[in-house]
């Protein structure tokens, strides 16, 4: 592959994880208009997970043993059943742009959790300041009355609690992934987690009765298009671009999607879904994303490469990467 061709692929891959993953929040908003939320998440991740897992097997990966599937199921619970499941449910009550902003705060919870587990390890001052900014921004964004008086009504408190819970679940999953590595390739590990989470979401959908209330004839063409977009663009194309970038770029550069995705979601929600953007919301976004930036800003000397795998939490798929 020539240098120009490689640079072109890198450019379009970054465009994919920036724009496609940022647009999934609007896609979810459209899809759940006529598809129940847990059924949407379950079917979407079962399809995407099966395709990713099948692709890994075609690349020569061996089928993991039962113990690995157990860890993958646990991570699927945290990342997809609780993480994405709560996000999809919350989007019935919270605009897509604000959903993306609140869901992007998981690095704040990761620092708090890791500091609690490693009491002897004090985070750098910039990380402490970043957590403080993140908490202030989260408080501004999570106020149910944020924007009232600017043409925006009150936001569901239940939806906001669900989004905070989703961020905490993502953070717990990332911490566990970092401490208990799945002994597989990034593609296989991701496929297993997506399959496990999708299966659990499908079961939850049946338990709460979404299957009984759902009829294919009631699904609008717009929701079908959104579902297809989420599977193909949000999951398959986004994952493929993400995996390529992990091999050709650095985790720090790929992690910039964490800052861009919420901004894309806010813009698309305003442009295509008539969602209001208020001054308080912009203030909360600026403060919160500044805190996340300080937390993730690389500092010190990078550790030497090892055979261990950690996690890079960005976009929809927290995929194991090599440091």
C-alpha positions as CSV (number, residue, x, y, z in Angstrom):
1,X,0.0,0.0,0.0
2,X,1.4,3.4,-1.0
3,X,1.9,6.2,1.5
4,X,-0.9,8.3,-0.2
5,X,-3.3,5.4,-0.1
6,X,-2.5,4.7,3.6
7,X,-3.1,8.4,4.5
8,X,-6.4,8.3,2.6
9,X,-7.6,5.2,4.5
10,X,-6.5,6.8,7.8
11,X,-8.4,10.0,6.9
12,X,-11.6,8.2,6.1
13,X,-11.3,5.9,9.0
14,X,-11.1,8.8,11.4
15,X,-14.1,10.4,9.6
16,X,-16.0,7.2,10.2
17,X,-15.4,7.0,13.9
18,X,-16.0,10.7,14.4
19,X,-19.2,11.1,12.3
20,X,-20.7,7.6,12.2
21,X,-20.4,6.9,15.9
22,X,-21.5,10.5,16.7
23,X,-24.6,10.0,14.5
24,X,-25.7,6.8,16.2
25,X,-27.5,8.7,18.9
26,X,-29.8,10.3,16.3
27,X,-30.2,6.9,14.7
28,X,-31.3,5.4,18.0
29,X,-33.8,8.3,18.5
30,X,-35.4,7.5,15.1
31,X,-35.3,3.7,15.5
32,X,-37.1,3.7,18.9
33,X,-40.0,5.7,17.6
34,X,-41.5,2.4,16.4
35,X,-39.1,-0.3,17.7
36,X,-39.0,-1.1,21.5
37,X,-35.7,0.0,23.0
38,X,-34.4,-3.3,24.4
39,X,-35.6,-5.2,21.3
40,X,-33.7,-2.7,19.2
41,X,-30.5,-3.1,21.1
42,X,-30.7,-6.9,21.4
43,X,-31.4,-7.5,17.7
44,X,-28.8,-4.9,16.6
45,X,-26.0,-6.2,18.7
46,X,-26.8,-9.9,18.0
47,X,-26.5,-9.1,14.2
48,X,-23.4,-7.0,14.6
49,X,-21.8,-9.4,17.1
50,X,-22.4,-12.4,15.0
51,X,-20.8,-10.7,12.0
52,X,-17.8,-9.5,13.9
53,X,-17.3,-12.9,15.6
54,X,-17.7,-14.7,12.3
55,X,-15.2,-12.4,10.7
56,X,-12.7,-13.2,13.4
57,X,-13.2,-16.9,12.9
58,X,-12.6,-16.5,9.2
59,X,-9.3,-14.9,10.0
60,X,-8.2,-18.1,11.7
61,X,-9.2,-17.3,15.3
62,X,-10.0,-20.4,17.4
63,X,-13.2,-20.6,19.3
64,X,-12.7,-19.5,22.9
65,X,-13.3,-21.8,25.8
66,X,-16.1,-21.5,28.3
67,X,-14.3,-19.5,30.9
68,X,-13.5,-16.8,28.3
69,X,-17.1,-16.7,27.3
70,X,-18.0,-16.1,31.0
71,X,-15.8,-13.0,31.2
72,X,-17.1,-11.8,27.8
73,X,-20.7,-12.2,29.1
74,X,-19.9,-10.1,32.2
75,X,-18.4,-7.4,30.1
76,X,-21.3,-7.6,27.7
77,X,-23.6,-7.0,30.7
78,X,-21.7,-3.8,31.7
79,X,-21.0,-2.4,28.2
80,X,-24.2,-3.3,26.4
81,X,-27.0,-4.5,28.7
82,X,-26.4,-1.7,31.2
83,X,-24.4,0.7,29.1
84,X,-26.1,0.8,25.8
85,X,-29.4,-0.6,27.1
86,X,-29.8,2.3,29.5
87,X,-28.8,4.8,26.9
88,X,-31.4,3.5,24.4
89,X,-34.1,3.4,27.1
90,X,-33.1,7.0,28.2
91,X,-33.5,8.3,24.7
92,X,-37.2,7.9,25.0
93,X,-37.1,10.8,27.5
94,X,-33.9,12.7,26.8
95,X,-32.8,14.4,23.5
96,X,-30.1,12.7,21.5
97,X,-27.5,15.5,21.9
98,X,-27.8,15.7,25.6
99,X,-27.7,11.9,25.8
100,X,-24.4,11.8,24.0
101,X,-22.9,14.5,26.3
102,X,-24.0,12.7,29.5
103,X,-22.8,9.3,28.1
104,X,-19.4,10.7,27.4
105,X,-18.5,11.2,31.1
106,X,-17.4,7.7,31.7
107,X,-13.7,8.6,32.0
108,X,-14.6,10.6,35.1
109,X,-16.0,7.5,36.8
110,X,-13.1,5.4,35.6
111,X,-10.6,7.6,37.5
112,X,-12.8,7.6,40.6
113,X,-13.2,3.8,40.5
114,X,-9.5,3.1,39.8
115,X,-8.4,5.5,42.6
116,X,-10.7,3.7,45.0
117,X,-9.2,0.4,44.1
118,X,-5.6,1.6,44.3
119,X,-5.7,3.8,47.3
120,X,-1.9,4.1,47.4
121,X,-1.8,5.5,43.9
122,X,-2.6,9.2,43.7
123,X,-3.6,10.5,40.3
124,X,-1.7,13.5,38.8
125,X,-3.0,17.0,39.7
126,X,-4.3,17.5,36.1
127,X,-6.4,14.4,36.5
128,X,-7.8,15.5,39.8
129,X,-8.7,18.9,38.2
130,X,-10.2,17.1,35.2
131,X,-12.4,15.0,37.5
132,X,-13.5,18.2,39.3
133,X,-14.4,19.8,36.0
134,X,-16.2,16.7,34.9
135,X,-18.3,16.6,38.0
136,X,-19.3,20.2,37.7
137,X,-20.1,19.8,34.0
138,X,-22.1,16.7,34.8
139,X,-24.1,18.6,37.4
140,X,-24.9,21.3,34.9
141,X,-25.9,18.8,32.2
142,X,-27.9,16.6,34.6
143,X,-30.1,19.4,35.9
144,X,-33.7,18.4,34.9
145,X,-34.5,22.1,34.5
146,X,-31.5,22.9,32.4
147,X,-32.6,25.2,29.6
148,X,-36.1,26.0,31.0
149,X,-36.8,29.5,30.1
150,X,-35.0,29.2,26.8
151,X,-37.7,27.4,24.9
152,X,-36.9,23.9,26.4
153,X,-39.1,22.0,28.8
154,X,-37.9,19.9,31.7
155,X,-36.0,16.7,31.0
156,X,-37.0,13.4,32.6
157,X,-35.1,12.8,35.8
158,X,-35.4,9.1,35.3
159,X,-33.7,9.4,31.9
160,X,-30.9,11.4,33.4
161,X,-30.4,8.8,36.2
162,X,-30.3,6.1,33.5
163,X,-27.6,7.9,31.6
164,X,-25.4,8.4,34.6
165,X,-25.9,4.7,35.4
166,X,-24.8,3.9,31.8
167,X,-21.7,5.9,32.2
168,X,-20.8,4.2,35.5
169,X,-21.5,0.8,33.9
170,X,-19.1,1.6,31.0
171,X,-16.5,2.8,33.5
172,X,-16.7,-0.4,35.6
173,X,-16.5,-2.5,32.5
174,X,-13.4,-0.6,31.3
175,X,-11.7,-1.1,34.7
176,X,-12.5,-4.8,34.7
177,X,-11.3,-5.2,31.1
178,X,-8.0,-3.5,32.0
179,X,-7.4,-5.8,35.0
180,X,-8.8,-9.1,33.5
181,X,-7.8,-9.3,29.8
182,X,-9.6,-11.6,27.4
183,X,-6.9,-13.8,25.9
184,X,-8.2,-13.2,22.3
185,X,-7.6,-10.8,19.4
186,X,-9.4,-7.4,19.6
187,X,-11.9,-8.6,16.9
188,X,-12.8,-11.8,18.7
189,X,-13.0,-10.1,22.1
190,X,-15.3,-7.4,20.7
191,X,-17.5,-9.9,18.9
192,X,-17.9,-12.0,22.0
193,X,-18.9,-9.0,24.2
194,X,-21.3,-7.7,21.6
195,X,-22.9,-11.1,21.2
196,X,-23.2,-11.5,25.0
197,X,-24.7,-8.1,25.5
198,X,-27.1,-8.5,22.6
199,X,-28.3,-11.8,23.9
200,X,-29.0,-10.4,27.3
201,X,-30.8,-7.4,25.9
202,X,-32.9,-9.7,23.8
203,X,-33.8,-11.7,26.9
204,X,-34.6,-8.5,28.8
205,X,-36.9,-7.4,25.9
206,X,-38.8,-10.6,26.3
207,X,-39.0,-10.4,30.1
208,X,-40.5,-6.9,30.0
209,X,-43.0,-7.9,27.4
210,X,-41.6,-6.0,24.4
211,X,-41.9,-9.1,22.2
212,X,-45.6,-9.5,22.9
213,X,-46.3,-5.8,22.1
214,X,-44.1,-5.7,19.0
215,X,-45.4,-6.2,15.5
216,X,-43.2,-5.9,12.4
217,X,-46.1,-4.2,10.5
218,X,-45.9,-1.3,13.0
219,X,-42.3,-0.5,12.3
220,X,-42.0,2.7,10.1
221,X,-39.7,2.9,7.1
222,X,-37.7,5.5,9.0
223,X,-37.1,3.1,11.9
224,X,-36.1,0.3,9.5
225,X,-33.6,2.6,7.8
226,X,-32.2,3.7,11.2
227,X,-31.9,0.1,12.3
228,X,-30.0,-0.8,9.2
229,X,-27.8,2.3,9.6
230,X,-27.0,1.4,13.2
231,X,-26.0,-2.2,12.2
232,X,-24.0,-1.4,9.1
233,X,-22.6,2.1,9.7
234,X,-22.5,2.3,13.5
235,X,-21.4,-1.2,14.2
236,X,-19.7,-2.9,11.2
237,X,-18.1,0.1,9.3
238,X,-17.3,1.9,12.5
239,X,-15.7,-1.2,14.1
240,X,-13.7,-1.9,10.9
241,X,-12.4,1.7,10.8
242,X,-11.6,1.6,14.5
243,X,-9.7,-1.7,14.3
244,X,-7.7,-0.3,11.3
245,X,-6.8,2.8,13.2
246,X,-5.6,0.8,16.2
247,X,-3.1,-0.8,14.0
248,X,-2.0,2.4,12.2
249,X,-2.4,5.2,14.7
250,X,-2.0,5.7,18.5
251,X,-4.7,5.1,21.2
252,X,-4.4,8.8,22.2
253,X,-5.3,9.9,18.6
254,X,-8.1,7.4,18.3
255,X,-9.4,8.4,21.7
256,X,-10.1,11.9,20.3
257,X,-13.4,10.4,19.1
258,X,-14.6,10.7,22.7
259,X,-14.6,14.5,22.3
260,X,-15.9,14.7,18.8
261,X,-18.8,12.2,19.0
262,X,-20.9,14.2,21.5
263,X,-20.5,17.4,19.4
264,X,-21.6,15.6,16.3
265,X,-24.6,14.2,18.2
266,X,-25.6,17.7,19.4
267,X,-25.2,19.2,15.9
268,X,-27.2,16.5,14.2
269,X,-29.9,16.6,16.8
270,X,-30.3,20.3,16.3
271,X,-30.1,20.1,12.5
272,X,-32.3,17.1,11.8
273,X,-34.4,16.5,14.9
274,X,-35.2,20.1,15.9
275,X,-33.5,19.6,19.3
276,X,-32.9,22.8,21.2
277,X,-29.3,23.8,22.2
278,X,-29.3,26.1,25.2
279,X,-26.6,28.2,26.7
280,X,-26.6,26.1,29.9
281,X,-26.2,22.9,27.8
282,X,-23.3,24.4,25.9
283,X,-21.7,25.5,29.2
284,X,-22.1,22.0,30.7
285,X,-20.7,20.5,27.6
286,X,-17.6,22.8,27.6
287,X,-16.9,22.1,31.2
288,X,-17.5,18.4,31.1
289,X,-15.5,17.8,27.9
290,X,-12.6,20.0,29.2
291,X,-12.5,17.7,32.2
292,X,-12.4,14.6,30.0
293,X,-9.7,16.1,27.9
294,X,-7.5,16.8,31.0
295,X,-8.1,13.2,32.3
296,X,-7.1,11.7,28.9
297,X,-4.3,14.1,28.0
298,X,-1.1,12.0,27.8
299,X,1.4,12.8,30.4
300,X,4.9,11.5,31.4
301,X,6.8,8.9,29.5
302,X,4.8,6.3,27.7
303,X,5.2,2.8,29.0
304,X,7.2,0.3,26.8
305,X,5.2,-2.1,24.7
306,X,4.1,-5.3,26.4
307,X,2.1,-8.3,25.6
308,X,-0.7,-7.2,27.9
309,X,-3.9,-5.8,26.5
310,X,-5.9,-3.0,28.0
311,X,-8.9,-1.2,26.7
312,X,-9.6,1.9,24.7
313,X,-13.0,3.2,25.5
314,X,-14.3,5.2,22.6
315,X,-17.5,5.3,20.5
316,X,-19.7,2.3,21.0
317,X,-17.2,-0.5,21.3
318,X,-14.7,-0.5,24.1
319,X,-12.2,-2.6,22.2
320,X,-9.0,-4.2,23.7
321,X,-5.9,-2.6,22.3
322,X,-2.2,-3.3,22.8
323,X,-0.2,-0.6,24.6
